[in-house]
Amino acid sequence: MSRPLILCLGNIFYRDDRAGLEVCKRLMEMGYNNHVVICDMGLERCLGEVSKRDFDVLIIVDAFLPVPDSDVKPGDVIVVEGFDGIRESIVSNSIVNTHRLPLPLVLEYLRSSGKDFVPIFIGVCIENLDICDEEFEECKLSESVEKGVKKIVRYVIENYLNGGTSI
């Protein structure tokens, strides 16, 4: 039986960049607290917490920027599995993220520190990066990204937390 850990990335101050955080928030509301790590202020700040956990599947959930001249639209969800798949996606720029530490480097660090796991990146393409300020309560995900978040929550539960189907 697999031991998944869901690492949700994002920034609460930018509308759709919160999508990954929203996934973990919803999973926690459903009682999956032991399976999630919320990382809202930079991936590097969560490495200590991740390295303390026991897992064999690391699911990284994040928003990503649309790539020019691609068929990916806001709200689309992508799933990339394995070290090579993630490295190739980032190098080829089919995944463009906004983090200081490149995801392949973080994954290699965890692996070199003795973790034996399969990494999976699940991302939703953003639509709106408006800054959320005083009206934070009104700062909701765009409709397309909200649909993507719901897909991701269902996918993670069905495929990693309860077994089942796909997106």
HELIX and SHEET records of a PDB file:
HELIX    1   1 ASP A   16  ARG A   18  5                                   3    
HELIX    2   2 ALA A   19  GLU A   29  1                                  11    
HELIX    3   3 ASN A   33  HIS A   35  5                                   3    
HELIX    4   4 LEU A   43  CYS A   46  5                                   4    
HELIX    5   5 LEU A   47  LYS A   52  1                                   6    
HELIX    6   6 PHE A   83  VAL A   91  1                                   9    
HELIX    7   7 LEU A  103  SER A  112  1                                  10    
HELIX    8   8 PHE A  136  GLU A  138  5                                   3    
HELIX    9   9 GLU A  143  VAL A  156  1                                  14    
HELIX   10  10 ILE A  157  LEU A  161  3                                   5    
SHEET    1   A 5 VAL A  36  CYS A  39  0                                        
SHEET    2   A 5 PRO A   4  LEU A   9  1                                        
SHEET    3   A 5 VAL A  57  PHE A  64  1                                        
SHEET    4   A 5 VAL A 118  CYS A 125  1                                        
SHEET    5   A 5 VAL A  77  GLU A  81 -1                                        
END                                                                             
